[in-house]
Amino acid sequence: MGKGDLRTRRGKIFRGTHGNARSRKREKALKRKRGKEGQSTGKEGQGTGKVGAKPA
């Protein structure tokens, strides 16, 4: 069971494919979870949000 075995996660990573052993939804969820930890949107305290509004 190694890189040549397409039924294992390692084999799918090596081949660059997805399937039951390596689903795409799981990867997206992990990336979203990692991205939210310790990061802000950077939009706090930046005006009213109106387009074209002039600063006071």
C-alpha positions in Angstrom: 0.0 0.0 0.0 1.9 3.0 -1.2 2.0 5.6 -3.9 1.0 3.2 -6.6 -2.2 2.0 -4.9 -5.1 4.2 -6.1 -7.4 3.0 -3.3 -5.3 4.8 -0.7 -5.1 8.5 0.2 -1.4 8.5 -0.5 -1.9 7.0 -3.9 -4.5 9.6 -4.8 -2.2 12.4 -3.7 0.6 11.0 -5.8 -1.7 10.7 -8.8 -3.5 14.0 -8.2 -7.0 12.5 -8.2 -9.8 12.5 -5.7 -12.3 9.9 -4.6 -13.7 8.2 -1.5 -10.3 8.0 0.1 -9.6 11.7 -0.6 -12.6 13.9 -1.0 -12.6 17.5 -2.2 -15.2 18.7 0.3 -13.0 17.7 3.3 -10.0 19.6 1.9 -12.1 22.8 1.5 -13.5 22.5 5.0 -10.0 22.2 6.4 -8.8 25.2 4.5 -11.7 27.3 5.6 -11.1 26.2 9.2 -7.4 27.1 9.1 -8.1 30.4 7.4 -10.6 31.6 10.1 -8.3 31.0 13.0 -6.5 34.2 14.1 -7.4 36.2 11.0 -9.8 39.2 10.8 -11.5 40.4 7.7 -9.6 43.7 7.9 -12.8 45.8 7.5 -13.3 46.8 11.1 -13.5 50.5 11.5 -13.3 51.5 7.9 -16.2 54.0 7.4 -19.8 53.5 6.7 -19.5 51.1 3.8 -21.3 53.5 1.4 -19.8 53.6 -2.1 -18.5 57.0 -3.1 -18.9 58.5 0.4 -16.4 61.3 1.1 -14.5 61.1 4.4 -15.3 63.9 6.9 
